Amino acid sequence: MEPHEASDATGSDGAGDGQAPGKPAAVRALPPAPNGSWPLPSRIVIVATIGVLTIGVTLHLLLVFLFVAPLNAISKEYNGLIKGYVYPEFDQNWQLFAPNPLQSNIDVHARAEVAFPDGSRRTTGWLSLTEQDLREIRHNPVPSHAHQNLLRQAWDFYSRTHDVKGRAIGARGELSEDFVRRIAAHRLGPRIDGGQVVKVQIYALYTPIIPPKWSSDRGSTEKTSQVLPWWPVSKKEFP
């Protein structure tokens, strides 16, 4: 009986399948495990998002390029679309370069008129909007684009669209007033000391940059200022 039992044991180990006696049977191959790829719906969303971003960046670069490029047939044909997209947030300024570089530091201030529930009104002190941005930029290795350029671009846009008497030049001048007013309203906030901000006023202080010692230019070192009129604001001006 012992030889017969041994034969059965050997057969059960896979000898009957043509394998050498005493060796275990081969394990049947399993289907390959998933490779960890994203499900189909997720891949569709990712591809669609990348496509939309690519189209958006391409259109942005194209419109800005047409804005700064010399006047041509395409920019003439789509002049309204190009300017409507660029102004005022993406307005370009070349005053960093000759022949007319900026030669003064500009400090923009704002104050508010506040209405209280009892009917009284109070005017706040001046708040330096420029100093707010400088505090965020100094010692910051990656300052935000808004702190570096939003106020500066807005004031430059305002200056270039108003005459020497402070009158707006066309629709762009009025648009620049809205832009500057909303920045001031946003910085001051809708409510101060329990009262509602109803008006804002802005002024800019110009401090000339002293020429280097080796320069023959002896420009004026006198500070000048520009005070704008009071502008009414409403709740829609606040984010």
C-alpha positions, 0 to 999 in steps of 0.5 A: 500500500505504501508504494501506491500511496506514494504514486498518488502523492506524486501524481497529485504534485503534477506528474500527471501533467508531464512535470517531473515527479516531486516538483509543484504544479505550475501556477496559472498566469493571472491577468496583468494588474492595473497600471494605476492610470487615471479612469477615463472620465478623469483623463477626459477632464484633464485633457479638456482642461489642458486644452482650454488653458492652452487656447486661453494662453495662446489668445492672450499672447496673440492679443497682447502681441497685436496690441504692442506690434506696429499697426497692421491689417489684423490689428486694424480689423480687430482694433475694438476687440484688442483694446477691449481685452488689453485695457486696463489690466494688460496695458503696456508701458514702455517708459522704462526705456529711452527716450522718456524713462520715468524720472520720479517716484510716485506715491498714491494716497487715498482717503474716504468720507464716511457716513454714519447712521446718525446722519453725521459724516467724517473724513479719514486721514490719508492712506498711502496705497503705494506704501501698502504695496511696498510692504508686501514687496520688500523682502519677498522673493516672489511678490505678487503681480498685483502688488507690483503692478496693479496700482502703478499701471492704474495710475499711469493709465489715468495720467495718460488719459487726462489732460493738464487740467485733469479732464478725461480724454474720451471713454478711456479717461472715464474708464481709468477713473473707474479703475483708480476709484475702485482700487481706492475703495477696495483698499479703504474698505466698505465700512470704517468705524461702523460707518459706510464709505460714500466718497473717496479722494486720491492724490499723488505725490511726485518725488524727483529722482536725483541724477547721478553725480556723473550726470550733467543733468541738474533736474528739479528736486522739488516735490509736486502733487496732484489732488483729484476731486471727491468721487462718490462710491456705492456698494457695487464698487466693493468686492 
